[in-house]
Amino acid sequence: MSNIEQLLLDLKEGVEREIRQLQGSAEQGFAQVSTRFDTGAGARWRSRTDAWVEHVNGALEVQDREIADLRERLIKLERKAG
């Protein structure tokens, strides 16, 4: 095996080791995040997010009704004018 082949092989093995280590670190980090969401802090965050979503959905429903009402009024005005 030539020096270049050995160098490339060593490089490949080193990169593979680094990838395995990073993969392990990522899996550990995701496990920690998952654990936090399963605790009280995660439940509180989910609860606040759910409340925010309900608030936004309610506001959007009101806005949709107002837009529909305005469209109807505009159509009526256009019919009277035309």
C-alpha positions as CSV (number, residue, x, y, z in Angstrom):
1,M,0.0,0.0,0.0
2,S,1.4,3.4,-1.0
3,N,1.8,6.3,1.4
4,I,-1.1,8.2,-0.3
5,E,-3.4,5.1,0.0
6,Q,-2.5,4.8,3.7
7,L,-3.0,8.5,4.3
8,L,-6.5,8.4,2.6
9,L,-7.4,5.3,4.6
10,D,-6.3,6.9,7.9
11,L,-8.2,10.1,7.0
12,K,-11.4,8.1,6.2
13,E,-11.2,6.2,9.5
14,G,-10.6,9.5,11.4
15,V,-13.7,11.0,9.7
16,E,-15.8,8.0,10.5
17,R,-14.7,8.2,14.2
18,E,-15.6,11.9,14.3
19,I,-19.0,11.2,12.7
20,R,-19.8,8.5,15.3
21,Q,-18.8,10.8,18.1
22,L,-21.0,13.6,16.7
23,Q,-23.9,11.3,16.2
24,G,-23.6,10.1,19.8
25,S,-23.5,13.8,21.0
26,A,-26.5,14.6,18.9
27,E,-28.5,11.7,20.2
28,Q,-27.6,12.6,23.8
29,G,-28.7,16.2,23.2
30,F,-32.0,15.2,21.7
31,A,-32.6,12.9,24.7
32,Q,-32.0,15.8,27.0
33,V,-34.4,18.0,25.1
34,S,-37.0,15.2,25.1
35,T,-36.5,14.8,28.9
36,R,-37.0,18.6,29.4
37,F,-40.3,18.5,27.4
38,D,-41.5,15.6,29.5
39,T,-40.8,17.5,32.7
40,G,-42.9,20.3,34.2
41,A,-41.1,23.0,32.2
42,G,-42.0,21.3,29.0
43,A,-45.6,20.9,30.1
44,R,-45.8,24.6,31.0
45,W,-44.3,25.5,27.6
46,R,-46.8,23.3,25.8
47,S,-49.6,24.8,27.8
48,R,-48.6,28.4,27.0
49,T,-48.2,27.5,23.3
50,D,-51.6,25.9,23.2
51,A,-53.1,29.0,24.8
52,W,-51.4,31.2,22.3
53,V,-52.6,29.1,19.4
54,E,-56.1,29.3,20.7
55,H,-55.9,33.0,21.0
56,V,-54.5,33.4,17.5
57,N,-57.1,31.1,16.0
58,G,-59.8,33.1,17.7
59,A,-58.5,36.3,16.4
60,L,-58.3,34.9,12.9
61,E,-61.9,33.7,13.1
62,V,-63.0,37.2,14.1
63,Q,-61.0,38.7,11.3
64,D,-62.4,36.2,8.8
65,R,-66.0,37.1,9.9
66,E,-65.2,40.8,9.6
67,I,-63.8,40.4,6.1
68,A,-66.8,38.3,5.0
69,D,-69.1,41.0,6.4
70,L,-67.2,43.8,4.6
71,R,-67.3,41.9,1.3
72,E,-71.1,41.4,1.6
73,R,-71.5,45.1,2.4
74,L,-69.3,46.0,-0.6
75,I,-71.3,43.8,-2.9
76,K,-74.6,45.4,-1.7
77,L,-73.2,48.9,-2.3
78,E,-71.9,47.9,-5.7
79,R,-75.4,46.5,-6.7
80,K,-77.1,49.7,-5.5
81,A,-74.6,51.9,-7.5
82,G,-74.6,49.8,-10.6
